[in-house]
Amino acid sequence: MIAAVNIALQYGGRPLFKSASFHVGPRDRIGLVGSNGAGKTTLLKILAGQVGPDSGEITRARYVTVGYLPQEGMTVSGRTLYREVESAFGSVLELQHRLEEVHRRMAETGHDQAEFRELLDVYGELQHKLEASDAFRMKAAIEKVLMGLGFRTGDFDRPTEQFSGGWQMRIHLARLLLMEPSLLLLDEPTNHLDLDSLEWLEEYIRTYEGAVIIVSHDRRFLDNMTAKTYELSLGELTEYAGNFSFYVQAKAERMELQRAAFRNQQQQIRQTERFIERFRYKATKARQVQSRIKALEKLERIELEEQEGEITFGFPPAPPSGRTTMELRGVEKHYGSLIVFRGLDFDVERGDRIALVGVNGAGKSTLARIVAGIEPLDGGTRKPGHGVVISYFAQHQAEELDPALDVLGTVDAVASGEIRTRLRTLLGCFLFSGDDVFKRVGVLSGGEKSRLALAKMLLQPANLIVLDEPTNHLDMRSKAVLQDALRDFGGSCIIVSHDRDFLDPLVTKVVEVRDGRIRTFLGNVSAYIEKKHREGEETSRRAVEGEGEGVHSASLGERERKRAEAEARQRRYEKTKPVQDKIAALEQVISAMEAEKKALEEAMGAADFYRDGERAKATAARYKVLQEELLGEYYRWDTLQRDLERLQGLYAVPEIRK
């Protein structure tokens, strides 16, 4: 579908890509990973046609279309939300406009005129095209996507300029999904999504007919969505035949092999250099010396990738506090006519590790600010426990940094003790390297300021930490540093986040904020999601059984009972058939690959296998690639099987009593 052939690009004399080649198939699900600055976003822009490589080329089939979701900088205005998203159906809207124009002209033309008959033919042709374009499903498709991404029907007629940056991203994403490009490029799509919208997006991408390339620091999202991983490192692109977890394991194995090859090559180089030095001036060895010198010059030296060392930082020791850290009673909060909370009770006990979840706009951030003492109450009481010291982080905290200080001075102002000797290492964890630490705060980007505010908070003593979306601007390494610090923290913490991989090892309670109320679930976020799924399945099952009870209570006959069961079976078939088809197709692919693997093993086991060195080398290389590809296909098969089991449970055919 799309192929990159030997693309190379430099920025400021530094090569982002040296000679990268890869292929994107029609249904590929690819995770694009690499350290910050490796060129992930630039590669997406090249595929989207926004940036051209210095050399090499991107080839694509004529039918291929590309849709690109950037990380930031997306603003739309001048139309309502619905009209903006509806513009994704440009060709359909053009047909509708032409149809209306023909209809208007027909109303102005006499029926006995030749022009009327011509207009009637055109009208029929346009009507046929409109029906073929599935235009009558357009409204349902728009509503499905907008509601899935968290918009409400009351938002549809709002001007787009009234929506904040995170919602602007959702508007752009909704439009892209409805355009259904052949290749969808998503750069950090989860940053501004809540858990409900994130789950909806995952389900949508699973059934998406095109290819998808994702850049994300959300490990769980990558694991759930991708079946192939491309890594950018040191200007090279390496392909791994599996999701992110597969990539981590496979890369560790590859790095170990690379280090062994590097050690062997270095030993070979040292031996050659010793020979050259020893016999450089000996006439009888001159030819051998020159031969070795030329061999060294031609040698393709193995370059070890820079390894990130293990770095750990901990919060300062938590001051002692009372058993109850925070107590909210009868809390009232409203913004004008919008009531956020009414009669809310909420307790935080010493040692609690709480995730606040819910759809955007439900009041998670408001509750976090109330706990932190930043948001005033309109009613009720807020009572901190004895000796409670609160540390609070949200994105707007970045704007409270002193713009006159530099990065290093900002953290040095709050650091004390031995940690002051390691401030530059800490800043490196939060993506401030080299001379970046001497930048003035006033010239930093919004993301840089957020990371600096978070690093600063890491140095301040507290026993109740409140974090509102702390991971939005962090890479995986930075998240790991923060995660480790929170895991070892001795106080209480409340975290507003949708990052399941970040939250799961940390939290022991999940508090769902919905419709002005809160509901507490014990366990981590995965346990919460599983419980919500079970509740949803139970609700669906009861609804279907209720239909069956209706059939029974109305004293319907055997024919009606069978019809009700048949309808339930049809619903189940419609939901599970696409997944079953994918499993069947994938099993054929796996069967062919396993047959090839067996044939290669038989060839490699033959007595004369190694007589032809080139053939043996090619066969061994193909066998290794095939093993990795099979692991990726097995993972896809397992994922599809889990999807099928979930759908079969959700749409189980109830037994309707006679």
C-alpha positions as MATLAB code, in Angstrom:
seq = 'MIAAVNIALQYGGRPLFKSASFHVGPRDRIGLVGSNGAGKTTLLKILAGQVGPDSGEITRARYVTVGYLPQEGMTVSGRTLYREVESAFGSVLELQHRLEEVHRRMAETGHDQAEFRELLDVYGELQHKLEASDAFRMKAAIEKVLMGLGFRTGDFDRPTEQFSGGWQMRIHLARLLLMEPSLLLLDEPTNHLDLDSLEWLEEYIRTYEGAVIIVSHDRRFLDNMTAKTYELSLGELTEYAGNFSFYVQAKAERMELQRAAFRNQQQQIRQTERFIERFRYKATKARQVQSRIKALEKLERIELEEQEGEITFGFPPAPPSGRTTMELRGVEKHYGSLIVFRGLDFDVERGDRIALVGVNGAGKSTLARIVAGIEPLDGGTRKPGHGVVISYFAQHQAEELDPALDVLGTVDAVASGEIRTRLRTLLGCFLFSGDDVFKRVGVLSGGEKSRLALAKMLLQPANLIVLDEPTNHLDMRSKAVLQDALRDFGGSCIIVSHDRDFLDPLVTKVVEVRDGRIRTFLGNVSAYIEKKHREGEETSRRAVEGEGEGVHSASLGERERKRAEAEARQRRYEKTKPVQDKIAALEQVISAMEAEKKALEEAMGAADFYRDGERAKATAARYKVLQEELLGEYYRWDTLQRDLERLQGLYAVPEIRK';
ca = [
       0.000    0.000    0.000;
       2.742    2.489    1.052;
       6.483    1.905    0.925;
       9.406    4.015    2.113;
      12.605    3.333    0.174;
      15.952    4.449    1.636;
      14.622    7.724    3.046;
      17.162    9.994    4.706;
      16.715   13.312    6.499;
      18.963   15.610    8.521;
      18.138   18.418   10.933;
      20.941   20.760   11.959;
      23.556   18.355   10.691;
      22.146   15.499   12.789;
      20.743   12.546   10.825;
      17.204   11.604   11.849;
      17.056    8.818    9.254;
      20.074    7.454    7.435;
      18.479    4.994    5.032;
      15.118    3.877    6.389;
      12.990    1.459    4.381;
       9.693   -0.116    5.382;
       6.292   -1.128    4.064;
       2.771   -0.461    5.344;
       0.142   -3.034    4.383;
      -3.632   -2.410    3.993;
      -4.589   -3.616    7.509;
      -1.359   -3.073    9.438;
      -1.459   -1.937   13.070;
       1.960   -0.412   13.726;
       3.389    1.184   16.855;
       6.152    3.720   16.130;
       8.517    4.010   19.107;
      11.825    5.638   19.981;
      13.297    8.151   22.393;
      12.257   11.804   22.286;
      13.921   13.476   19.321;
      14.393   10.216   17.409;
      12.151   11.505   14.605;
       8.812    9.753   15.187;
       6.668   12.823   14.509;
       8.846   13.786   11.525;
       8.365   10.324   10.012;
       4.575   10.684   10.362;
       4.772   14.080    8.630;
       6.779   12.521    5.794;
       4.109    9.834    5.341;
       1.421   12.541    5.462;
       3.229   14.525    2.763;
       3.889   17.527    5.013;
       7.685   17.055    5.004;
       9.920   15.720    2.240;
      12.992   13.528    2.830;
      16.442   14.694    1.731;
      16.768   11.511   -0.317;
      14.854    8.330   -0.938;
      11.160    8.188   -1.779;
       7.707    7.345   -0.505;
       5.644    5.305   -2.964;
       1.963    4.668   -2.601;
      -0.855    3.178   -4.614;
      -3.090    5.692   -6.389;
      -6.121    4.833   -4.299;
      -4.334    5.413   -0.961;
      -5.406    8.334    1.230;
      -3.631    9.429    4.418;
      -5.089   11.101    7.520;
      -2.809   12.656   10.156;
      -3.610   13.582   13.774;
      -0.808   15.807   15.171;
      -0.058   16.089   18.888;
      -1.046   19.742   19.186;
      -1.761   22.947   17.291;
      -5.217   21.883   16.095;
      -7.862   24.636   16.199;
     -11.007   24.969   14.143;
     -13.536   27.783   14.116;
     -16.319   29.280   12.065;
     -18.689   26.304   12.159;
     -20.683   24.322   14.665;
     -19.277   21.051   15.942;
     -21.684   19.019   13.804;
     -20.999   21.000   10.607;
     -17.230   20.782   11.134;
     -17.288   16.999   11.525;
     -19.841   16.638    8.727;
     -17.283   18.186    6.358;
     -15.536   14.796    6.380;
     -18.249   13.726    3.931;
     -17.272   16.395    1.376;
     -18.243   14.361   -1.688;
     -21.623   13.433   -0.203;
     -22.340   17.056    0.730;
     -21.406   18.142   -2.799;
     -23.857   15.593   -4.222;
     -26.573   16.859   -1.894;
     -25.876   20.451   -2.908;
     -26.038   19.578   -6.617;
     -29.260   17.628   -6.035;
     -30.841   20.631   -4.301;
     -29.720   22.918   -7.143;
     -31.240   20.599   -9.784;
     -34.446   20.382   -7.745;
     -34.629   24.197   -7.583;
     -34.152   24.512  -11.345;
     -36.801   21.854  -11.973;
     -39.283   23.877   -9.896;
     -38.590   26.894  -12.142;
     -38.859   24.955  -15.433;
     -42.049   23.954  -17.190;
     -42.778   20.234  -17.425;
     -43.311   20.453  -21.175;
     -39.836   21.884  -21.837;
     -36.915   19.764  -23.062;
     -34.715   21.206  -20.300;
     -37.045   19.716  -17.659;
     -36.575   16.218  -19.070;
     -32.784   16.723  -19.042;
     -32.929   17.951  -15.449;
     -35.051   14.940  -14.523;
     -32.387   12.583  -15.918;
     -29.643   14.422  -14.014;
     -31.767   14.323  -10.852;
     -32.172   10.545  -11.144;
     -28.454   10.064  -11.758;
     -27.506   12.194   -8.725;
     -30.089   10.426   -6.572;
     -28.582    7.058   -7.564;
     -25.053    8.251   -6.712;
     -26.260    9.568   -3.378;
     -27.846    6.242   -2.502;
     -24.687    4.373   -3.562;
     -22.587    6.639   -1.317;
     -24.545    5.460    1.736;
     -25.430    9.067    2.503;
     -28.454    8.052    4.527;
     -26.156    6.558    7.183;
     -24.070    9.739    7.418;
     -26.000   11.275   10.316;
     -25.865    8.045   12.334;
     -22.125    7.691   11.680;
     -21.425   11.279   12.797;
     -23.428   10.867   15.988;
     -21.783    7.533   16.767;
     -18.260    8.955   16.495;
     -18.997   12.188   18.354;
     -20.758   10.388   21.207;
     -17.995    7.780   21.342;
     -15.379   10.514   21.758;
     -17.275   12.043   24.665;
     -19.361   14.799   23.072;
     -22.996   15.207   24.081;
     -25.931   15.933   21.802;
     -26.130   19.399   23.359;
     -22.627   20.090   21.988;
     -23.544   19.475   18.355;
     -24.731   23.041   17.683;
     -21.973   24.757   19.700;
     -19.400   26.806   17.735;
     -16.116   24.910   17.539;
     -14.136   27.889   18.898;
     -15.852   27.357   22.265;
     -14.040   24.041   22.760;
     -10.707   23.861   24.611;
      -7.472   22.363   23.218;
      -8.220   18.791   24.315;
     -11.688   18.897   22.773;
     -10.258   20.485   19.614;
      -8.095   17.379   19.281;
     -11.209   15.219   19.577;
     -12.959   17.249   16.868;
     -10.045   16.688   14.521;
      -9.921   12.985   15.421;
     -13.673   12.578   14.823;
     -13.347   14.156   11.376;
     -10.405   11.892   10.505;
     -12.217    8.723   11.587;
     -15.253    9.634    9.482;
     -13.063   10.332    6.430;
     -11.816    6.718    6.726;
      -8.383    7.243    5.103;
      -6.433    4.214    3.882;
      -3.693    5.048    6.407;
      -4.449    6.698    9.736;
      -1.466    8.383   11.464;
      -2.087    9.076   15.162;
       0.488   11.094   17.143;
      -0.245   10.744   20.877;
      -4.029   10.308   20.408;
      -4.699    9.359   24.047;
      -3.374   12.535   25.709;
      -6.772   14.202   26.044;
      -9.090   11.189   26.214;
     -10.835    9.848   29.309;
     -11.125    6.118   29.992;
     -14.542    5.759   28.345;
     -13.414    7.525   25.161;
     -10.146    5.588   25.182;
     -11.967    2.253   25.333;
     -14.308    3.377   22.554;
     -11.360    4.409   20.368;
      -9.668    1.042   20.934;
     -12.812   -0.786   19.856;
     -13.173    1.472   16.810;
      -9.569    0.942   15.684;
      -9.891   -2.850   16.115;
     -12.556   -2.919   13.399;
     -11.101   -0.115   11.262;
     -10.691   -1.218    7.649;
      -7.551    0.811    6.928;
      -3.998    0.718    8.276;
      -3.004    2.583   11.449;
       0.364    3.872   12.685;
       0.408    5.048   16.309;
       2.924    7.111   18.261;
       2.080    6.919   21.952;
       3.665    6.809   25.386;
       0.673    4.817   26.657;
       2.101    1.307   26.797;
      -1.267   -0.391   27.406;
      -2.797    1.370   24.405;
       0.081    0.235   22.168;
      -0.170   -3.331   23.470;
      -3.907   -3.435   22.810;
      -3.807   -1.791   19.384;
      -0.661   -2.857   17.537;
       0.633   -6.105   16.056;
       3.899   -4.702   14.692;
       6.445   -2.224   16.081;
       8.848    0.083   14.237;
      11.671    1.488   16.361;
      13.638    4.590   15.410;
      17.102    4.698   16.973;
      20.409    6.226   15.851;
      18.939    7.050   12.458;
      17.940    3.437   11.785;
      14.459    1.907   11.620;
      14.102   -1.629   13.002;
      10.957   -3.720   12.605;
       9.626   -6.066   15.312;
       6.808   -8.531   14.584;
       4.713   -7.881   17.674;
       3.229   -5.266   20.000;
       5.124   -3.070   22.445;
       5.655   -5.759   25.102;
       6.930   -8.112   22.408;
       9.251   -5.341   21.186;
      10.696   -4.747   24.665;
      11.577   -8.425   25.073;
      12.821   -8.878   21.513;
      14.944   -5.738   21.688;
      16.575   -6.899   24.920;
      17.511  -10.162   23.196;
      18.753   -8.311   20.096;
      20.820   -5.921   22.223;
      22.464   -8.837   23.999;
      23.414  -10.351   20.637;
      24.622   -6.958   19.447;
      26.800   -6.496   22.539;
      28.311   -9.958   22.029;
      29.012   -9.170   18.361;
      30.498   -5.812   19.396;
      32.829   -7.481   21.896;
      33.939  -10.037   19.302;
      34.539   -7.329   16.703;
      36.493   -5.177   19.168;
      38.685   -8.161   20.006;
      39.242   -8.778   16.291;
      40.126   -5.093   15.763;
      42.601   -5.103   18.656;
      44.300   -8.239   17.333;
      44.541   -6.730   13.850;
      45.894   -3.427   15.191;
      48.512   -5.282   17.246;
      49.607   -7.195   14.137;
      49.843   -3.954   12.150;
      51.820   -2.207   14.887;
      54.144   -5.160   15.358;
      54.988   -5.723   11.688;
      54.436   -2.236   10.220;
      58.132   -1.734    9.459;
      59.017   -5.322    8.545;
      59.501   -5.643    4.809;
      58.598   -9.340    4.680;
      55.193   -8.584    6.257;
      54.440   -5.398    4.280;
      51.807   -7.040    2.042;
      49.992   -8.628    5.011;
      50.109   -5.340    6.941;
      48.588   -3.414    4.025;
      45.945   -6.092    3.595;
      44.900   -5.784    7.240;
      44.935   -1.987    7.093;
      42.564   -2.086    4.103;
      40.403   -4.678    5.884;
      40.091   -2.368    8.896;
      39.172    0.565    6.677;
      36.443   -1.442    4.955;
      35.162   -3.004    8.160;
      31.568   -2.016    8.932;
      31.876   -1.243   12.603;
      29.105   -2.286   14.965;
      27.684    0.771   16.716;
      26.139    0.114   20.106;
      22.907    1.945   20.828;
      23.096    4.312   23.756;
      21.624    2.597   26.778;
      19.573    4.544   29.281;
      20.817    3.803   32.771;
      18.502    2.965   35.615;
      17.627    6.174   37.477;
      15.517    6.296   40.604;
      14.328    9.275   42.601;
      12.120    9.340   45.625;
       9.927   11.955   47.187;
      11.271   13.425   50.435;
      10.050   11.424   53.475;
       6.342   12.040   54.123;
       5.725   13.989   57.360;
       3.551   12.062   59.863;
      -0.198   12.740   59.708;
      -3.445   11.624   61.304;
      -5.352    8.537   60.197;
      -7.864   10.585   58.180;
      -6.030   12.695   55.637;
      -9.006   14.563   54.141;
     -12.714   14.699   54.912;
     -15.320   16.285   52.628;
     -18.918   16.538   53.856;
     -21.963   17.765   51.944;
     -19.831   19.526   49.348;
     -21.654   21.805   46.924;
     -19.981   23.123   43.784;
     -21.438   24.865   40.776;
     -20.328   27.148   37.956;
     -23.257   29.435   37.256;
     -26.210   27.188   36.417;
     -23.963   24.127   36.006;
     -24.116   21.993   39.155;
     -20.979   19.856   39.507;
     -21.492   18.420   43.020;
     -24.385   18.493   45.444;
     -24.132   16.859   48.882;
     -20.837   15.100   48.076;
     -19.077   13.118   50.833;
     -15.498   11.939   50.278;
     -12.807   10.606   52.634;
      -9.109   10.026   52.116;
      -7.376    7.785   54.658;
      -3.668    7.685   55.402;
      -1.948    5.453   52.835;
      -4.813    5.623   50.306;
      -3.777    5.486   46.664;
      -6.757    6.665   44.669;
      -7.384    7.056   40.930;
     -10.106    9.563   39.999;
     -11.770    8.472   36.737;
     -14.783    9.500   34.710;
     -15.703   11.154   31.432;
     -14.251   14.567   30.650;
     -16.361   17.239   32.266;
     -17.641   14.959   35.038;
     -15.741   16.911   37.721;
     -12.549   14.899   38.326;
     -10.247   17.914   38.170;
     -12.683   19.971   40.218;
     -12.686   17.333   42.963;
      -8.880   17.183   42.857;
      -8.684   20.976   43.281;
     -11.172   20.870   46.148;
      -9.073   18.250   47.951;
      -5.945   20.337   47.312;
      -7.658   23.428   48.753;
      -7.405   25.394   45.514;
     -11.091   25.352   44.522;
     -13.478   27.192   46.893;
     -16.660   25.430   48.006;
     -20.165   26.705   47.403;
     -21.405   24.646   50.333;
     -20.373   21.875   52.730;
     -17.087   21.440   54.579;
     -13.498   20.474   53.769;
     -11.476   19.245   56.763;
      -7.795   18.287   56.327;
      -6.438   15.746   58.807;
      -3.880   16.474   61.512;
      -0.454   17.407   60.132;
      -1.492   17.073   56.471;
       0.884   18.698   53.963;
      -0.469   18.773   50.398;
       1.504   18.882   47.160;
      -0.588   19.540   44.042;
       0.211   19.307   40.345;
      -1.916   20.216   37.331;
      -1.069   21.485   33.880;
      -1.810   25.104   34.844;
       0.814   24.881   37.603;
       3.343   25.356   34.834;
       2.179   28.954   34.375;
       3.039   29.739   38.002;
       6.762   29.091   37.496;
       9.064   32.119   37.689;
       9.815   33.026   34.029;
      13.060   34.772   35.035;
      14.668   31.632   36.474;
      16.337   29.001   34.344;
      15.382   25.331   34.461;
      18.164   24.311   36.844;
      17.568   27.273   39.136;
      13.857   26.443   39.372;
      14.461   23.017   40.897;
      17.513   24.114   42.873;
      15.333   26.667   44.688;
      13.253   23.902   46.312;
      15.860   21.124   46.610;
      17.788   20.413   49.776;
      20.358   17.905   50.994;
      22.118   15.278   48.897;
      19.581   15.470   46.073;
      21.031   18.838   44.987;
      24.050   17.005   43.565;
      21.778   15.001   41.248;
      19.479   17.715   39.926;
      20.806   17.548   36.376;
      20.217   13.798   36.310;
      16.648   14.350   37.543;
      16.078   16.980   34.865;
      17.434   14.533   32.290;
      14.685   12.114   33.324;
      12.164   14.828   32.470;
      13.749   15.439   29.045;
      15.974   18.419   29.878;
      19.436   17.456   28.656;
      22.672   19.340   28.022;
      22.278   23.103   27.759;
      18.482   22.790   28.072;
      18.899   23.139   31.847;
      20.063   26.740   31.350;
      17.012   27.812   29.344;
      14.870   30.529   30.908;
      11.434   29.333   31.982;
       9.879   32.139   29.973;
      10.987   30.602   26.648;
       9.875   27.043   27.392;
       6.962   25.414   25.573;
       3.818   24.418   27.444;
       4.904   20.775   27.587;
       8.385   21.701   28.856;
       6.909   23.881   31.585;
       4.613   21.050   32.680;
       7.539   18.640   32.934;
       9.551   21.190   34.917;
       6.655   21.802   37.330;
       6.369   18.046   37.853;
      10.122   17.677   38.509;
       9.903   20.548   40.985;
       7.046   18.863   42.832;
       9.138   15.699   43.116;
      11.511   17.584   45.428;
       8.968   19.028   47.881;
       8.004   17.192   51.121;
       4.303   16.258   51.499;
       2.101   13.472   52.835;
      -0.836   13.982   50.427;
       0.013   14.267   46.740;
      -2.690   15.308   44.253;
      -1.794   14.864   40.565;
      -4.030   15.971   37.694;
      -2.989   14.305   34.409;
       0.726   14.136   35.296;
       1.790   11.932   32.347;
       0.480   13.951   29.377;
       3.883   15.363   28.403;
       6.109   12.543   29.653;
       7.833    9.814   27.691;
       7.944    6.236   28.978;
      11.218    6.711   30.832;
       9.966    9.846   32.629;
       6.738    8.061   33.539;
       8.727    5.151   34.965;
      10.742    7.542   37.184;
       7.549    9.171   38.482;
       5.833    5.803   38.876;
       8.714    4.389   40.926;
       8.775    7.492   43.136;
       5.024    7.228   43.791;
       5.242    3.490   44.444;
       7.783    4.123   47.225;
       6.001    7.210   48.576;
       4.945    6.782   52.199;
       1.925    9.117   52.176;
      -1.421    9.240   50.352;
      -1.946   10.133   46.720;
      -4.836   11.014   44.442;
      -4.248   10.780   40.684;
      -6.457   11.990   37.849;
      -5.318   10.024   34.798;
      -6.467    7.718   32.009;
      -3.080    5.980   31.677;
      -3.892    2.430   32.814;
      -0.324    1.155   32.630;
       0.840    4.034   34.817;
      -2.007    3.675   37.346;
      -2.339   -0.095   37.754;
       0.823   -0.721   39.855;
       0.069    2.316   42.040;
      -3.583    2.613   43.017;
      -5.631    0.508   45.401;
      -8.928    2.378   44.978;
     -10.727    3.796   41.962;
     -13.231    6.600   42.514;
     -15.563    7.121   39.569;
     -16.995   10.627   39.207;
     -20.240   10.641   37.254;
     -23.385   12.818   37.236;
     -22.341   14.746   40.349;
     -21.809   11.596   42.409;
     -18.864    9.384   43.256;
     -18.618    5.616   43.434;
     -15.667    3.743   44.954;
     -14.207    0.501   43.588;
     -11.526   -1.453   45.413;
      -8.554   -2.550   43.327;
      -6.693   -0.994   40.421;
      -7.998    0.470   37.165;
      -7.980   -2.854   35.289;
     -10.171   -4.382   38.011;
     -12.482   -1.350   37.771;
     -12.790   -1.663   33.973;
     -13.465   -5.400   34.259;
     -16.188   -4.790   36.830;
     -17.783   -2.113   34.640;
     -17.751   -4.520   31.683;
     -19.441   -7.205   33.787;
     -22.053   -4.703   34.915;
     -22.668   -3.671   31.288;
     -22.988   -7.276   30.166;
     -25.390   -8.004   33.011;
     -27.492   -4.980   32.082;
     -27.607   -6.096   28.434;
     -28.485   -9.640   29.444;
     -31.288   -8.448   31.703;
     -32.634   -6.241   28.920;
     -32.733   -9.193   26.511;
     -34.240  -11.442   29.180;
     -36.750   -8.696   29.861;
     -37.755   -8.856   26.209;
     -38.153  -12.592   26.658;
     -40.298  -12.049   29.763;
     -42.389   -9.672   27.682;
     -42.885  -12.397   25.124;
     -43.946  -14.779   27.897;
     -46.210  -12.348   29.732;
     -48.029  -11.465   26.575;
     -48.861  -15.189   26.184;
     -47.251  -15.403   22.776;
     -47.259  -18.741   21.028;
     -44.413  -21.073   20.103;
     -43.819  -19.258   16.818;
     -43.310  -15.909   18.536;
     -40.992  -17.471   21.135;
     -38.834  -18.989   18.407;
     -38.796  -15.674   16.534;
     -37.531  -13.852   19.660;
     -34.753  -16.408   20.095;
     -33.888  -16.178   16.400;
     -33.588  -12.380   16.653;
     -31.246  -12.761   19.626;
     -29.142  -15.288   17.666;
     -29.074  -12.909   14.680;
     -27.814  -10.070   16.888;
     -25.084  -12.344   18.191;
     -24.172  -13.494   14.674;
     -23.923   -9.900   13.374;
     -21.597   -8.943   16.213;
     -19.362  -12.008   16.180;
     -19.206  -12.849   12.428;
     -16.619  -10.155   11.492;
     -14.290  -11.330   14.276;
     -14.792  -14.994   13.339;
     -13.910  -14.155    9.714;
     -10.707  -12.428   10.840;
      -9.763  -15.432   12.987;
     -10.373  -17.841   10.093;
      -8.250  -15.745    7.714;
      -5.490  -15.392   10.290;
      -5.481  -19.141   10.966;
      -4.851  -19.730    7.252;
      -1.914  -17.307    7.355;
      -0.517  -18.995   10.485;
      -0.941  -22.445    8.923;
       1.042  -21.380    5.843;
       3.766  -19.835    7.993;
       4.001  -22.951   10.162;
       4.320  -25.088    7.032;
       7.139  -22.857    5.770;
       8.830  -23.026    9.187;
       8.647  -26.826    9.162;
      10.127  -26.936    5.654;
      12.990  -24.674    6.711;
      13.678  -26.852    9.749;
      13.837  -29.949    7.540;
      16.206  -28.169    5.158;
      18.421  -27.001    8.002;
      18.544  -30.538    9.369;
      19.860  -31.998    6.110;
      23.437  -33.332    6.177;
      24.611  -31.179    3.259;
      22.880  -27.976    4.439;
      26.045  -26.052    5.225;
      27.886  -26.922    2.001;
      26.328  -23.906    0.281;
      27.282  -21.094    2.662;
      25.174  -18.369    1.045;
      22.066  -20.540    0.916;
      22.563  -21.616    4.541;
      22.938  -18.012    5.651;
      19.804  -16.887    3.780;
      17.794  -19.833    5.101;
      18.847  -19.180    8.710;
      17.998  -15.476    8.355;
      14.554  -16.297    6.919;
      13.952  -18.812    9.723;
      14.713  -16.172   12.373;
      12.394  -13.610   10.739;
       9.659  -16.236   10.382;
       9.874  -17.108   14.088;
       9.372  -13.449   15.047;
       6.513  -13.008   12.579;
       4.795  -16.126   13.901;
       4.971  -14.793   17.458;
       3.259  -11.622   16.270;
       0.530  -13.587   14.452;
      -0.019  -15.814   17.488;
      -0.505  -12.640   19.570;
      -3.042  -11.277   17.041;
      -4.906  -14.606   17.088;
      -5.032  -14.579   20.907;
      -6.326  -10.982   20.922;
      -9.068  -11.829   18.412;
     -10.068  -14.914   20.416;
     -10.470  -12.755   23.543;
     -12.572  -10.278   21.559;
     -14.752  -13.126   20.289;
     -15.261  -14.589   23.774;
     -16.223  -11.162   25.108;
     -18.774  -10.618   22.324;
     -20.183  -14.127   22.723;
     -20.701  -13.469   26.420;
     -22.189  -10.034   25.830;
     -24.648  -11.282   23.191;
     -25.387  -14.706   24.663;
     -28.794  -16.005   23.567;
     -31.060  -16.095   26.655;
     -33.332  -19.027   27.280;
     -36.845  -17.641   26.964;
     -39.262  -19.616   29.081;
     -42.276  -21.214   27.406;
];
